[in-house]
Amino acid sequence: MNAPEKMTAAPAAPATRPMPHVLDTYGRLPFALSHGRGCQVWDTEGREYLDALGGIAVNTLGHAHPRLVAAIADQAGKLIHTSNYYQVPLQEQLAAKLCEFSGLAGAFFCNSGLEANEAAIKIARKIGHDRGIETPEIVVYERAFHGRSIATLSATGNPKVQAGFGPLVPGFVRVPLNDLDAIRAVAASNKNVTAVFLETIQGEGGVNPARIEYLQGLRQICDEQGWLLMLDEVQCGIGRTGKWFAHQWAGIRPDVMPLAKGLGSGVPVGAVVVGERALKVLGPGNHGSTFGGNPLAMRAGVETLAVMEEDRLLDNAAKVGAVLSAALTRELGKEAGLVEIRGAGLMIGVELDRPCGALVGRAAEAGLLISVTADRVIRLVPPLIITAAEAERVAAILGPLVRKFLAEAPAAA
Ligand SMILES: *Cc1c(COP(=O)(O)O)cnc(C)c1O
């Protein structure tokens, strides 16, 4: 044991970082945000930013939405947390809405995207064991991102996310996206598969949509094989593409759908929503979460969805998404360094022909918040309340920055 006087001494911390007592697990920009309103945020020095990132597809209603603020304040004054030892009527309220919008049958609540995906993985394994498959396997995808727990990073198709954390969890079979023959080959050779698990639109992997015909083909193969179709809509769901869930553009329904990010508009809420085939797979004692489904988080989810409905934010996402895509095409369409502008609604990726992470800092200096993912894809996932005028401003700030960047940075070999 150390002597007491030694224990009270201030721990030596590196003085070079602005947050020396916080583990250095993120590449952070050198400023701190202090408050926001709608799609505008201000830093502690008073500089203003237009928010085209929305806390990574999280702040559905923008910042400080008056209805969400009032609902959270009201709920905090009544009951924040109770545990799941009791009925939580707000869970039923939010689950009923998610079932109404998705056509699915039930929901389990947790606190994050990876937790929702963990629940999905547990369902896929349990349904296998229920059928006598001792080593169930799940089909996953190249460039997929499902989270950073050991199981979800094992399902993730990015070696950078996995590096240093082996041994990985077994039971995943990896295939390329949008290749039905690869799925048919798995079906023909592997009798242990119980589920296919993919993002309807890959987010971290560079905004890569699963094609509509691919999703329809997968649905059919899953039905033929008795596999669960599990669609990770953590990033692309909750209205972002102009429908409640991105797979609805293909006219299909998944069996299992993890959600999180936009569901609580910034308050941590995760959910796994399931159809009839997966409804009874998990029973009492099979799964749980201390915080999951607490009244504060549920109230944030219920209010977020209510505002989305009343203010027709799905229509806004589709309409303003089209405005933003068109404006970006106008700004950048003729650039040789542009590979593609893609996505759906307010989930847009602008792929360049070279790594462009430097643009994140330059955009912030110009008063715009964005991210770059998969090294060379500028990702725009703004709040769903963004106006057409704000979308035009996003493109008007970003266009010249990207053109300047392409003119000076060396193209990749
Ligand atoms: C962000 C994300 C996750 C992980 O969510 P966390 O809340 O960070 O755990 C999982 N899947 C997808 C598609 C995501 O975009």
The ligand as a Tripos MOL2 file, in Angstrom:
@<TRIPOS>MOLECULE
LIG
   15    15     1     0     0
SMALL
NO_CHARGES

@<TRIPOS>ATOM
      1 C1        -22.6160    4.2460  -34.7040 C.3       1 LIG1
      2 C2        -22.9930    2.8920  -35.1670 C.ar      1 LIG1
      3 C3        -22.9670    1.7920  -34.3100 C.ar      1 LIG1
      4 C4        -22.4350    1.8810  -32.8990 C.3       1 LIG1
      5 O1        -23.2240    2.6980  -32.1100 O.3       1 LIG1
      6 P1        -22.6750    3.1570  -30.6610 P.3       1 LIG1
      7 O2        -23.8460    3.8820  -30.0880 O.co2     1 LIG1
      8 O3        -21.4880    4.0160  -30.9100 O.co2     1 LIG1
      9 O4        -22.3350    1.9250  -29.9310 O.co2     1 LIG1
     10 C5        -23.4080    0.5780  -34.7850 C.ar      1 LIG1
     11 N1        -23.8460    0.4400  -36.0350 N.ar      1 LIG1
     12 C6        -23.8770    1.4820  -36.8960 C.ar      1 LIG1
     13 C7        -24.4000    1.2730  -38.2670 C.3       1 LIG1
     14 C8        -23.4400    2.7290  -36.4870 C.ar      1 LIG1
     15 O5        -23.4420    3.7490  -37.3510 O.3       1 LIG1
@<TRIPOS>BOND
     1     1     2 1
     2     2     3 ar
     3     2    14 ar
     4     3     4 1
     5     3    10 ar
     6     4     5 1
     7     5     6 1
     8     6     7 2
     9     6     8 1
    10     6     9 1
    11    10    11 ar
    12    11    12 ar
    13    12    13 1
    14    12    14 ar
    15    14    15 1
@<TRIPOS>SUBSTRUCTURE
     1 LIG1         1 GROUP 0 **** ****
